[in-house]
Amino acid sequence: EINNIISVHVNADYLSWDEDVYHRSNLIANLNAPINLRDKIKLTPSISYTGKRRVMNNDIYEIPAQIHANLALYYVYSKQLSAYLKLNNLTNSTEDLWLGYREIGFNGLFGVGFSF
């Protein structure tokens, strides 16, 4: 935590195997920096990286590495009422997640939370 306004979260997993493991990346990393604005609004930009993956179908080839940029906005009106807006895959990447299965590209999610 840098101060009361911003903090930085980093997570990285590096995996090494003695043999080929298909559809698994050797490196997966996430970086996000939640920014607290006036204790009611939180803005969270994030970047995630998934390294290249080997795929075995009839032949062996690789799915390229992927980088995603995301942005989330949270608003807390009261203890009972809150709302959020999440914008995912801002780079509009449409690479294969699995062989033949493409990701959906840029997408958004809006929600409201109510507690009673």
C-alpha positions as CSV (number, residue, x, y, z in Angstrom):
1,E,0.0,0.0,0.0
2,I,1.5,3.3,-1.1
3,N,-0.9,5.6,0.8
4,N,-4.6,5.8,1.6
5,I,-5.4,6.6,-2.0
6,I,-3.6,3.9,-4.1
7,S,-2.2,0.4,-3.6
8,V,-0.5,-2.0,-6.0
9,H,-1.1,-5.7,-6.2
10,V,1.2,-8.0,-8.2
11,N,0.8,-11.7,-8.6
12,A,2.9,-14.0,-10.8
13,D,3.0,-17.7,-11.2
14,Y,5.9,-19.3,-13.1
15,L,5.7,-23.0,-13.6
16,S,8.3,-25.4,-15.0
17,W,7.6,-29.0,-16.0
18,D,9.9,-31.9,-17.0
19,E,7.5,-32.8,-19.9
20,D,5.1,-31.0,-22.2
21,V,1.9,-29.9,-20.5
22,Y,-0.6,-28.8,-23.1
23,H,-2.9,-25.8,-22.8
24,R,-0.9,-24.5,-19.7
25,S,1.2,-21.4,-19.8
26,N,4.6,-21.3,-18.0
27,L,3.9,-17.7,-16.9
28,I,0.7,-16.1,-15.6
29,A,0.9,-12.6,-14.1
30,N,-1.6,-10.0,-12.9
31,L,-1.0,-6.3,-11.9
32,N,-3.8,-4.1,-10.5
33,A,-3.7,-0.8,-8.7
34,P,-6.9,0.1,-6.8
35,I,-7.4,3.8,-6.5
36,N,-9.6,5.1,-3.7
37,L,-11.4,8.3,-4.5
38,R,-13.2,10.0,-1.6
39,D,-14.0,6.7,0.1
40,K,-17.1,6.2,-2.1
41,I,-15.5,5.6,-5.5
42,K,-12.9,3.0,-6.2
43,L,-11.2,2.7,-9.6
44,T,-9.2,-0.4,-10.4
45,P,-7.1,-0.6,-13.6
46,S,-5.5,-4.0,-14.1
47,I,-3.3,-5.8,-16.6
48,S,-3.0,-9.6,-16.9
49,Y,-0.6,-11.6,-19.0
50,T,-0.8,-15.3,-20.0
51,G,2.3,-16.7,-21.7
52,K,2.2,-18.8,-24.8
53,R,0.7,-22.3,-24.6
54,R,1.5,-25.5,-26.5
55,V,-1.4,-27.3,-28.0
56,M,-1.6,-30.8,-29.4
57,N,-4.3,-31.6,-31.9
58,N,-3.0,-33.6,-34.8
59,D,0.1,-31.5,-34.8
60,I,1.8,-29.6,-32.0
61,Y,1.8,-25.8,-32.2
62,E,1.5,-22.8,-29.9
63,I,-1.3,-20.3,-28.9
64,P,0.4,-16.9,-28.6
65,A,0.8,-15.0,-25.4
66,Q,-2.1,-12.7,-24.3
67,I,-2.3,-9.4,-22.6
68,H,-5.6,-8.0,-21.3
69,A,-6.2,-4.5,-19.9
70,N,-9.3,-4.2,-17.7
71,L,-10.9,-1.3,-15.8
72,A,-13.4,-1.6,-12.9
73,L,-15.3,1.3,-11.2
74,Y,-17.1,0.7,-7.9
75,Y,-19.4,3.2,-6.2
76,V,-20.6,2.7,-2.6
77,Y,-23.6,5.0,-1.9
78,S,-24.3,3.5,1.5
79,K,-23.8,0.3,3.5
80,Q,-26.9,-1.0,1.8
81,L,-26.5,0.2,-1.8
82,S,-23.6,0.0,-4.2
83,A,-23.0,-0.2,-8.0
84,Y,-20.1,-1.3,-10.2
85,L,-19.1,-1.1,-13.8
86,K,-16.4,-3.5,-15.2
87,L,-14.9,-3.0,-18.7
88,N,-12.9,-6.1,-19.7
89,N,-10.4,-6.7,-22.5
90,L,-10.0,-3.1,-23.4
91,T,-7.5,-4.1,-26.1
92,N,-10.3,-6.1,-27.8
93,S,-8.0,-9.1,-28.2
94,T,-9.8,-12.0,-29.9
95,E,-7.0,-14.7,-29.7
96,D,-7.8,-18.4,-29.1
97,L,-8.3,-19.3,-25.4
98,W,-8.4,-22.9,-26.3
99,L,-7.8,-24.4,-29.8
100,G,-10.8,-23.2,-31.9
101,Y,-12.4,-21.2,-29.0
102,R,-11.9,-17.5,-29.3
103,E,-12.4,-15.0,-26.5
104,I,-15.3,-12.6,-26.8
105,G,-13.2,-9.3,-27.1
106,F,-14.2,-6.1,-25.4
107,N,-17.1,-6.5,-23.0
108,G,-18.7,-4.8,-20.1
109,L,-20.6,-5.7,-17.0
110,F,-22.8,-3.4,-14.8
111,G,-24.4,-4.4,-11.5
112,V,-26.1,-3.0,-8.4
113,G,-25.8,-4.5,-5.0
114,F,-28.4,-4.1,-2.3
115,S,-28.1,-5.4,1.3
116,F,-31.0,-5.4,3.8
